[in-house]
Amino acid sequence: MSFFAEANFDFVGKRRIAALISIVLIGIGVASLIVKQGPRYSIDFTGGSLIQVQFPEPVPVDEVRQALNAIGYSEAEIQQFGAPNEMLVRIQNTGDSTAIQDVKEALRDRWDLVLRREETVGPKIGGELRGAATQAVILALVLILIYLWARFELRFAVAAIVALVHDVMITLGVFSATNHEISLAVIAAFLTIVGYSLNDTIVVFDRIRENLRVPSPRRRYAEILNRSVNQSLARTIVTSGTTIVVVGVLLFFGGEVLRDFAFALTIGVVVGTYSSIFVATPLLVEWEQRRPRKAK
């Protein structure tokens, strides 16, 4: 990484372009959430029944739907899952334990299938899990704010929290735009993204604090911050690059069950690296530039 040892990119100078990119990405995600009336939740949060079956050979989705329509489950969601001869059937908003049994009997009447997985979550439990997941994310952000306020200053804490919210919002927007489900595993990925992004941001903030302690009357605040980001760039590239490799393996070879989790981490690592450079640090510059105006 010798190329980055003497890096001198003007990251802070491009902060308005980066802000425009972030606003556009978040805006697209929010628009998608509004149009779709919120994210697409899995049965972990909505309640319902799920069954994964394996047929002897690939079966058209229309034939499976006809079999379920005949027993009154016309609203069931059917999709190919994993191998070409495997399918996932979801029946939303029901805690009836007979739903899975009805589906299994209807399918076994027509095919010699193998049951791979089955789950049932009641609507009340699903709602409680959704509330608990939301509280977990909010509590994590509040505790991070308090920790950073104590370790650094208020402006550092606010900048870091804005960057973390930025990362979660973009990742959530990508999930909504691409019609991926929000499950408990994805919530775990979101919390992992918060921790990963925060770690990268704190490394940059530590370098900023060290450089600010060195007397340098000729250098402006923005220059010091920009130099700090460049000094941390090699570490950021190495960490993010190795993480992407591992997450990429999970994404492409981890199977369908881990795919949404790995997809969230992939988006989160990329966006988290971007925000530590183009969101958190530029916010400190903006904060500093507005302090004299308020003093007057």
C-alpha positions, 0 to 999 in steps of 0.5 A: 500500500505504498501508493497510499502512504503519501496520498494527498487527495482533496476529500474535504474539497469534494464534500458538496459533491459527496453530499449531493450523491448521498442525498440522491441515494437516500432520496431514492431509498425513501421514495421506494419505501413510500411507494411500497409502504415500508420495507418488505418484512419477512415472516420474522416480523409479519407473522406467518408460515414458511415451507421450503420444499425440494422436488425430484425435478424442477417444477413450474411455479404456476403448477405449484400455485394451482395446487395451493389455489385449490386449497384456498391459499391463493395469496401464498407467495411462491418463489424458486429458492436455491437449486432449480428444483427447490421452492419457498412458500410463504403464507403471511399473517397467520399463526395457524399451525395447520397452514403448513400441514395443508400446504404439505399435503396439497403438494405431496398429493401431486409430487414426491417432494422432500421437506427442507425447512418449515417455520411458523411465527404468530402475528403478535410475536412478529410485531414484538420482534419488529419493535424490539429490532427497531429499539435495538438499532435506536439504542445502539445509536444513542449509546454510541452518541454518548460514548463518542461525546465522552471520548471526543467532543459533541461535534465528533459524536454528532458527525459519527451518528449522522454518518451511521444513520446515513449508512443504515438509510442507504442500505435500507433503501437499497433493500427496498429498491431491490425488493429484498426482505428485512429479517432478523439476520438482516437486522443483525447485519445492520447492527454489524454495519453500524459497528464496522462504520463506527470503527472506521470513523473512530480511526479517522477521528483519532488521527484528526485529534492527534493532528489538531494537538500539533501547533500549526498556525499556517494550516487551516482546519479543513487542511488538517482534517483532509490530511488526517483522512489521507493518513488513514487511507491505507488502513481503510483500503486494506480493512475494507478490501479484506472485509469485502472479500470475505463478505463476497464469499458469503454472498456468492457461495453462502447459499440462499439463507445467508444471501440477504445477510451477506448482501446487507453487509456488502452494501454496508461495508461500501457505504460505511467506508464512503461515509467515514471519508465523505460524510463524517469528516466533512461534517466536522469542517462544516461545523467548524466553519459555522462556529465563528458566525454563531459567535458573532 
